[in-house]
């Protein structure tokens, strides 16, 4: 039997660094990560078809496939695709929820409904994805249209640092929002990948037994 990769993770590009870090930390050598562009954050209607194309291109090349996306604004359309393809994803409505943890995020959301969230990735690429991506750099008049209903920016920190906190505070000032930070670590991204990896190992073992017989 050849050295076939056991486990493919199809991920949002915004999660690439965290997933690779978890792969290294947990010594998951058979995990292969393929990412879709993080810019799809701004075009969620394109996510389901893009994920389906990745899944179908991977059929027969991997023993197990897992999708590292939440619903991410697709309005349930991603779940429809995954049900048809027989593939699971990370639970939750968006990455903010699984980084913070479902119960903790519910508390944050209920405490302040008008909150705009940034993760490590979105903070690092704030200018490209938020300011340039939404056209605010060329049309400053769009700022109150996009963010007029928000009152606070909350930075959910996976790997916190003073520099990132300062950058988060600057981003909040750029959007005329109050600022706070919550340290989340990898949250439910870590536990979801651990379960998916365990399931992939089980599937690979079964495949090897069938091949030997």
Secondary structure, 3 states (H helix, E strand, C coil): CCCCCCEEEEEEHHHHHHHHHHHHHHCCCCEEEEEECHHHHHCHHHHHHHHHHHHHHHCCCCCEEEEECCCCCCCCHHHHHHHHHCCEECCCCCHHHHHHCHHHHHHHHHHCCCEEEECHHHHHCHHHHHHHCCCCCCCHHHHHHHHCCCCEEEEEECCCCHHHHHHHHHHHHHCCCEEEEEECCCHHHHHHHHHHHHHHHHHHHHHHHHHHC
